[in-house]
């Protein structure tokens, strides 16, 4: 009886062992096919790569100490359409050497060898404000490009919808202001004009002499004689008509004497004289341009404080209310349409990927400004320079300290 019981116990233990081994095998096969097992396997391989990395999988670079790079920080590359691609992580941070420290980055298998020929490791500190976030999005050399694009998009709308009415209103306001000056304004302008004429007296005399000489060159003796004869003929004819009218009136017939007033110069000589005088004035202004500006600026500087005070307290607000505001309101819709067009274009080029997601810089700006990450942004930019160098994505300004 005891022997039989022993045999059954031994058989039960064998069967239980076989079942246990089968369950373990089946479990291992099942678990090995799950995502968790795949991640675990990748983790084991990554640990192995970090323990003994090769030269193609790592890059070392000196970065500013103020960047505050930490071990484990991710490294990115800007992919097609501005997508953020994780290409590695920081596996080592050396002790600081002055204001720099050397970091070592382990690249992913897919990015292995990307920096063998050299390139830039570009970095940016976390954005702590909206101003910093915006500077990150448009730095480092983007502002000049964007200013040109914005000008080419918005300025034509301003020229078309705002400037024509603004020019017309400004001209009207200036004209009416001179017709309706108060005593203070008129006194200031009269003093300025008087001082300017005093400063320009010598130039004015020189110009008059040159015009007189040029007029004599064009008209000449023959022109003067011709004019005198024309006027003498008119005088004789007018005297004859006057006597004739007097005689007819003596006989009881009333008739107004017809007077003839010919121009001193013939139309041809008058046209030639006008052209000559215009040329002489233009030539004079070109020759005396520097001297005229100096004298004008001298008078203006003497009265600068008074003119500035008038413009700030009276003329400026009046032009703003009567010219700028109504002109802007009339053309506002067209300008805003152009501004919206530029904003949409900026978003497509700088902020969003073709699929509508955030680009690399925008994604980082959002994550850092919201406190999701405190690590700096590190981006590789492969270039055939033969060495790896650091470059700021968002250069510091003097006001940053």
Buried (B, 14 or more C-beta within 10 A) or exposed (E): EEEEEEEEEEEEEEEEEEEEEEEEEEEEEEEEEEEEEEEEEEEEEBEEBBEEBEEEBBBEBBBBEEBBBEEEBBBBBBEEEBBBBEBBBBBBBEEEEEEBBBBBBBBBEEBBEBBBEBBBBBBBBBBEEEEBBEBBBBBBEBEEEBEEBBEEBBEEBBEEBBEEBBEEBBEEBEEEBEEEBEEEBEEBBEBBEEBBEEBBEEBEEBBEEBBEEBBEEBBEEEBEEBBEEBBEEBEEBBEEBEEEBEEEEEEEEEEEBEEEEEEBBBEEBBEBBEEBBEEBBEEBEEEBEEEBEEBEEEBEEEBEEBBEEBEEEBBEEEBEEBBBEEBBEBBEEBBEEBBEEBEEEBEEBBBBBEEEBBBBBBBBBEBBBEEEBEBBBBBBBBBEEEEBEBEBBBEEEEEEE
